[in-house]
Amino acid sequence: MNEEISFIGHRFPPNKAVLICDRVFAGEAEPEIVVHDFDGWLQCLSSHADLSPDKAKTVALSELVNLLPTADELPILNPGQYAVKCLHCWEVHKIEDA
């Protein structure tokens, strides 16, 4: 049985899809931008993320958590919020409706 994973203050199934930039996926960068979209979509990006289709990856949340030793240090994000890492803390912002 797959137990849910605690991530950004919420519980998700381990196979939940997460968009991740290639630099974070390769371990070349820590996430500096984390997004919890209105529709529940999650993103973990470096500040220099290239999200062109050949650079962005979709992975299971369980894989992302295994890649990030600091996943439990990410801020709580409700749908419609994103966080940006600034020096040693995270600033949480509201996604403005387009």
Rosetta blueprint (number, residue, H / E / L):
1 M L
2 N L
3 E L
4 E L
5 I E
6 S E
7 F E
8 I L
9 G L
10 H E
11 R E
12 F E
13 P L
14 P L
15 N L
16 K L
17 A E
18 V E
19 L E
20 I E
21 C E
22 D H
23 R H
24 V H
25 F H
26 A L
27 G L
28 E L
29 A L
30 E L
31 P L
32 E L
33 I E
34 V E
35 V E
36 H E
37 D L
38 F L
39 D L
40 G L
41 W L
42 L E
43 Q E
44 C E
45 L E
46 S L
47 S L
48 H L
49 A L
50 D L
51 L L
52 S L
53 P L
54 D L
55 K L
56 A E
57 K E
58 T E
59 V E
60 A E
61 L H
62 S H
63 E H
64 L H
65 V H
66 N H
67 L H
68 L L
69 P L
70 T L
71 A H
72 D H
73 E H
74 L L
75 P L
76 I L
77 L L
78 N L
79 P L
80 G L
81 Q E
82 Y E
83 A E
84 V E
85 K E
86 C E
87 L L
88 H L
89 C E
90 W E
91 E E
92 V E
93 H E
94 K E
95 I L
96 E L
97 D L
98 A L
